[in-house]
Amino acid sequence: MAAIDDDDRPKKKVTHEIGQELTLLSVEELAARVQLLRDEIGRLEADMAKKRASRSAADQFFKK
């Protein structure tokens, strides 16, 4: 039976839970979580901008 290399195992997806205990995480793991949250903030801000633009267009269309 062949041994499984660490590279062959599926990698666990990095997730973060608000309020999660951080003491057991390494600096690299913390940096990955920070980047994950920054990416999510960017995604949320982009969606807000799209929704504001749609709302503004609708307001202009229905403006009296």
N, C-alpha and C positions, 0 to 999 in steps of 0.2 A: 504494500500500500504506500503510495507516494505522499510525502508530507505537503501540506498546503502552505505556499508562501503567503506572507502578509499582503503582498501586492495582488494576489489572486482573489483575495476576499473582497466582497462588496464593501465599499466605504460607507460609513454611516453619515447621513445628511446632517449638516450642522444646523441646529435649531436653538432658539433661545426663548425662554419663558420669562416674562416680566416678573421680577422679584425672586428669581432663581438664585440659589446659593452659589457664590462665586469662588469661595475659598479653595476648592479643589481644582479649579481651572488654571492652566498654564498661561503665561503671557501670550503665547501664540494662539491659544484657544480664545482668550479674551479679545485679541485683535481680530480674529475671524468673526466673532460675535458682533463686534463694533461695526465691521464692514457689512455684515448681514443686515444690521439695523439701519445703517446709512443707506444701503440699497433699497430697503423697504420704505424708508422715509422719502426717498426720491420717487419711488413708484407711487406712493400716496399723494405727493405734491403734484406729480404730473396728472394724476386722475382728477384731483381737485381743480387744476387749471382747465382741463377739458370740460368739466362740469360747469365751471364758472363761465366759460366761453359759450357753452350751449344755453345757459340761463340768460346771459346777456343778449344773445341773438334772439331768444324767445321774447325777452322783455322789449327789445327794439321792435320786433314784429307786431306785438300786441299793444304797443304804446299808443295812447290816444292823442 
